[in-house]
């Protein structure tokens, strides 16, 4: 996929709404993206690689202007484009069948590599539902998980707010271009997420909020995440789409139950009837995710520390455990002591906590309890 | 099991707390219950069929007096003993591993043969929980299912009340002798159940409410029922025992979800996590039970109408459907038209309703809708 890392080429295809499937076919046919972009219109004819309009757009001067504009946008602080071939492109999102070919990023791009949980739900949530979403998000973020959601009103808003209060922070996946924040009433929250968390979009700059883009966006929310938690949802809620895509992507789905007389609980109950896991606390979510998290950590260790491939994962875990004292030890100290990246440490700390070996303290510190 | 139908013999063993397993061993050893009762103490020695105290009690004059008292009790209207070998002893209860050898009955013994659903839950239920229990019970009873519960305060009380409002009525399984009603505050409800429904107990007359008898009683509540529905239950609730015995007996377990902030919902949520079906309405319960109900009906048809054994069940169902008009038809009319017993009709009516062929009306009437 390394050829899919060339930013100017990828921005050109992105500007013409080329899908991942189309891009793969183009790459196979032309041998490289550069070849494709340097081909004449006649080379594209009758190939069914792209629509006639897409070919026209791709080879136009207008496309080159848009690529330049996009490159200029990414020169600003905290703004970047992540093509799918980039090593920083989040691994779980690479694994879905229809990944975005490029993500726009505003904020801390490193957060995208951390293990994440999506928390979604109704825009018309109850006060209680908002508090529940915030509690789950705060707890899971305090354990080092990023909280991924869609910046909508209601549950999404509460999830981001809770996520910002913990170490894992929050990832907002939006359905507009990154040069605008929607809805307007979430301007403040959006800016805070750009400052402290990260906001991403697969849509080109200037994209307005369009109904048909929201379900597309939902596959990214679930695709980034180990699991999707639905807090409150009516029967026709868009969050049920996110839950369905999570299942299709082989990810976990969690739902918070509620009174059978609360219409905003009916979507959650439907999910549980269909096999989603009923959860009552962040701890429930964490326990269900632990196996999956171990798998991701093994993957990450293999990728980031090739020298350790044949070493059992237990060894790095006990190295970490040895670095944690009975007095609180901070994340910064652990990075120095273990020489491991934060994203790998966070997952291992979670597993040690689940195993009852250590206890999470305030301010991203841990201590041994055995 | 026909030998287990002889009432005076069975009452003697019942008076001495002989279990079903013990009774089977005794029957195997002595060839008949009568032989056993006519044997001398030396015949029982070193056989480990019963404890020394049980043998002593069984062969005492005191035992004969207790049998006579029990027989006298059953001479009163609406009072009876059902030994396990009786054809009226409810079939589902015969199938559990440790059935009672004898049931005392006050009220309408025929209700025991109808398909039943247990509805149980907390004694400290919320007002909303009580209403939910009553709603489920009323709906399921209107569909012809008997509502089985334990006459306790809280959810049990609401379940019985709802059951009495429908055609299926209610079955109270109590943990005392049938000559007393416990708790005292349910005297009125108890008497109403004896008048309109049925109250049963496996315990000898005079048995006071004893802590260790309540869990024993719970196996009968679940054992009589196709499934057990838990409406509200805290984590240490006795209704979780009933749910567990239901699972052990291969019956369905249903639970009503609630807010994660309601301690009385935690037991239900635990059950759902362990595999119980989340239900939001009586209709949900009915749909889950329909396969099981079909099995019971097939069994009943085989037993009650031997001539029909080789006839497909579809035929009797379409005979029933033909008897139902587009104008409401009453249960009494259907009994006359189909020459089938009420207990078999009720189940078939339910299946026709689930299949969308007929619609239940008020006052135990149905009409075709196709």
Interface residues (C-beta under 8 A of the other chain):
Chain A: X128 X132 X256 X257 X258 X259 X260 X261 X262 X265 X266 X269 X272 X273 X277 X278 X280 X281
Chain B: X128 X132 X256 X257 X258 X259 X260 X261 X265 X266 X269 X272 X273 X277 X278 X280 X281
